[in-house]
Each structure stands twice: as structure tokens, then as C-alpha cells.
Amino acid sequence: MVQAVFLDFYNTLAHFEPPRERIQREVGARFGLRLDEGALRRAYAAADDFWSSQNIVQPASRRSPEQQQEFFARYQQLILAEAGAPVTPELAGRIFEEVRGYPSHWVLFDDVPPALAALRRRGLTLGLVSNVQRDLAAMLEQLGVLASLDFVVTSAEAGLEKPHPPIFRLALQRAGVVAAQALHVGDQYHSDVLGARGVGIPALLLDREGVYGQYADVVRIRRLTEIEEHLDGAR
């Protein structure tokens, strides 16, 4: 029986405001690109898949500054190509830097508070497992969810990003459970689903936009409130 639920942060609990598709559209316009937010939403799904699959090969945090710059430009180039606006690697790099510097803030998805409250009522241990290189406590406090979590594990603390095993093993240690007693929920197939499975943790793929239909070997949910339904059905 599941005793602990681990949750991703970005695009699982919280998102950028303005949305990153709008940021891309507005920054792209500065460079003469006409971009559609719907197309960008689908493009991000493909680009994020690329990002997480490449993290398996070599984590971004362990690349040299030059390698990181090349990687970020390739990521940006893929976003624009998938959205119908192919650009050179050099231009993609410039656009990426402007997108990264665009003023934005974090906002919770509206399903987060009720989902966390329901899981707490079930007596489950809740943990955050995120690929970030800094402490998230202040941000989570500001968003009003820190008190709902029993622990937070970041890649900065674990030493490696998802999908690599150390971050998931540290989460199991913090939760005080074995892999079969945990469930991981995140929005990236390679980082979250395959990463969790790599250490024996079952996983759900959060597919808010319905863009990951190609992954038929995992249960997909559209909202975090569906975690409870899955737990009841898995008994």
C-alpha cells in the first residue's frame, strides 16, 4: 500500500506567470517571429521531452558553461522549430537568454491545495522532489504549500538531477519507506516516470494539456486531484 507520495515542482505544483508560451510569443515578436501560443504549448512538450532525455546522457548541471550554452540554444531552437519558426542556433541562443530574463513569478495550479489537503487527510507522507540547484523553502512558503509537505529534496542536495537514482533514493530515505510504498507524480516521462521506476517507485505522468499520448505504458492524469482516484483503484 502506498504510504508516501512524491511530487515534482515545475509544471506539477506551480507554473510561470505569465505562462511561458506567452513569454515565448512576446520575446519572439522582438525578433520578428510570429508565434501562436497553442503551437508553442505543443512545442514545449516536445522540447521538454528532449531536455529530460538529455539529462540522462549528461545532467545539465555537470556540463561546462560552453556546453550549457549550446544545450540551451538547442532546446530553444527545438521549441521554435516545433512551433513552425525555425531559427539558427545563434539566434536561438539570444532568444533563450531573453526568455530566461523575462520578468515572471511562480503561481500554484488551482488543483494543488485541494489535492495536497486530500492526500494529507489520508495520512500519507508528502515530499517534493525537484531538479533545482537552490533551496526552495522560501518560495514554497510564499506559495503557501511548505506546511503541507513533510520534506523537500532538490538535485542540489542529492548531487544529481532526475532521472538519476540518488535524488529518488534520498526521497525514500526522508520518507522512511521502501520503493514499493511510494508513488511519484511529475510531468516529464523521462525524468519523472523512468527515473522513479529506475529505483522501483511506481509513477504517474501528469499530462495537463493532453500532449503525451505516445506514452502508453504509464497511467496519465490531467489534474493532481486524480491521484486519490488512482490510489483507490490501485488497492
N, C-alpha and C positions, 0 to 999 in steps of 0.2 A: 504494500500500500504506500502511496506517495505521502511523505512526511515533510518534504521541502520543495518549494518552487523557486527557481532561479529565473530572473528576468534581465533581458538586455535593457539598455538605456535609450540610445538614439533610435528614433522611429519606432520604438516599442512603448516606452513611457512618455517620451517627450519629442517635440519637433521644433524646428526653427520657425520663428515668426519675424518677418514674413516667410512664407514657405519657400523652400529652396528653388522650386520651379519658377516662382515669381522673381526671385533674385537672379536666376539664370536669364530669364527673359529680359529683365531690365539692364543687366550688365551687357548681355549680348547686343542689345539695341545700341549701346555706346560704340560698338564695333561694326555697326551696320547689319547686324543679323536680325532677321525676323523669326521669332521663335514662338511656338504655341505651347502653353502650359500643359495641356493634355499630352502632347507628344513628349514633352520634357519629363513628365511623370513616368511614362513608359520607358523613356531613355535612361532615367536614373535606375530603374530596376535592373537593366542590363549592365550598366556601369558599376552599380554596387556589387553585382554578382562577380564582375571582373575583379573588383577591389578585394573582395573576400577570398576569391580563389587564389589571387596572387599573394595574399598573406600566408597561404600555406607554403608557397615556394620560398618566400623571404619576407618576414614581417617588416612593415613599413618603418617601424622604429629602429630597425637594425640596418637600414640602408644608409649609405653615405648621403650627405647633403645633395650631391650631384645626382645620385640615383633616385632620391626622393623627388627632386625637381622633375626628372624625366618621368617618373611614375605618375606624379600628379598631372603632368601635361597629357600623358596618355589617357588617364582617367577622364580628364576634361574633354579631350578630343573624341573619346568614345561617346560621351554624353551628347555632344553636338552632332556627331555623325548619325547616331540613332534618332536624333530629333530632326534630321534632314538638313543639317547645316555643317557639312564637313569643313574643317579648317586645318591649317598646318600645325605641326607640333609647337612651333614657336608662338603662334597666335593663341593656341590652346593654353600654353603656359601663362601668358599675360592675362587671359580671361580668368583662369583659375585663381590667380592672385587677387584679382578684383572681386571675384565672388567670395573668396575667403575673407576679404576685408570689409565686406558689405555689412552695415550695421544691422544686427539682428539680436534676438533674445530667445530663450527657451520657454516653451509653453507645454503643459501637460495635455495629452489627449483626453477627451472628456470621459472615456471609459476607464481611466486609470483609478480614480478614487473609489468608484463602486466595486471594481474588480479586486483591488487590494483589501478593501473592507470585507468582502465576501470570503476571501482566502484567509484573512485573519480570523474570522468567525469560525472557520473550520479547524483552527489550531495549528495551521501549517507554519513552518519556518520559511520566511521570505528573504531572499537575498538578491542583490543587484550584481550582475557580472558584466563588466563593460570594458571595451577596448579604448581606454583613455589613459593619457600619460600625466594625469594630475588628480588631486583629491577632489571628489565630487560632493563631499559632505555639505559645504556651504550652499551649493546650488540646489541640492536635494532638499535642504532645509527651507530655502526660499520658495521652492515649488510646493512645499507642504507634504512631502512624502517620506522624508527621512525617518520620522517616527513610526511609519508603517513597515519599515524594513529592519530585519534583525542584523544584517551585515551588508557591507559593500566590498566587493573585490574588483580591483582595477588591474589592467595589464601592467601599469607602472609598478604595482605591488607584486604581481605574480612574476614579472620579468619577461613574459611573452604574451602576445595577443591571442584571442581566439582566432583560429580553431585549435591552437596548440594546447596540449593537455594540462600544463601547470596551472592555468587560470581556473579550469574546471575542478582540478584536484584540490586547489586551495578553497574553492567554494564548498566542496563536500566536507572538507576539514572544518570549516567555520560552521557549517550547518550541523555537523555531528551525525551525518547519515552516510550510508553506502550508496553507490550509484543507482541501484535499483529502487531506492526510496526517494529519489529526486526526480524532478521534471524541469527541463529548461525550455524557456519560451523566448524566441527572438525573431527578427525579421530577415535574417540572412541565412540562406541554405548552407553555404559552405562554412561560415564562421560559427553559426549557432547550432544548426542541426547536425552537421557532420562532426563539428568539434565536440559537442556533447556526447554524441554516440561513440566517439573515439575513446571515451573513458567509461562507456557503459551507461550513460544517462539518457533516458528517453527524452524526446524533444517534440515540441510543436512549432510549426512555422507560422508566424504572424504575417498574413498577407492582406493588409488593409485595403489595397487597391485591386486585388484580384489579378495580379500580374505574374504569379508564379505557378501557373497551371502545369508547367512542364515537369514539376517535381511531384510525381505520383506516389512516391514511396514514403511520404510523410503526411501526417494529418495537418491540414491548413485551417487556420481560424482567421476571421475577419476582425474580431474585437476581443479584447482581453477578458471580457465578461464570459466568453465561451470556454475559458479554462475550467470553470466549475462544471459545465456540462460534460467536458471531456473526462474530468475526474470521476464523475458519477457513472459515466458509461464504461470506464475502464475498470470499475470494481469487479 
